[in-house]
Amino acid sequence: MKLWAHELLRVFSDRLTNVEDKNQFKQHISDQVSNIFQLTSYEENCTTNGEDCIFVDFLNDQADVYVEVEDFKVLQSTLNEKLEAYNRLPKEISMDLVLFKDAITHICKIYRVLQMKAGHAFLVGVGGSGRHSLTRLAAYVQEMNVA
């Protein structure tokens, strides 16, 4: 159920532009959880610790095993380790990033898009918002080269 909700959020909700539409979409998911699956609600069945669930495949040693992030601190620690490894690379400009919750979530979303065949994303934000740096880190985690 959580994986289903995660995929719906990535495929549809990530394309929505305002909080009201995203909340309406989550309400629609909650209605479907109740009507079709006969479960209580989105919040009880499709979230982890009250937050939207996140699935990634870089938290374990097995490649391509999509697992739920049950402990956000583990995800944060893993990405901090990847950032430190990136910063040790020769010829790369060191990135001094603070990986807070939203930045980590965006890295996971960008990573997912990079993983897809012919994947693409349109990242919108003001200069200095971290789009370029988060994309570089997501590509590094994906073991891709960024020109």
Secondary structure by P-SEA (a helix, b strand, c coil): caaaaaaaaaacccccccaaaaaaaaaaaaaaaaccccccccccccccccccbbbbcccccccccccccccaaaaaaaaaaaaaaaaaccccccccccccaaaaaaaaaaaaaaacccbbbbbbbcccccaaaaaaaaaaaaccccc
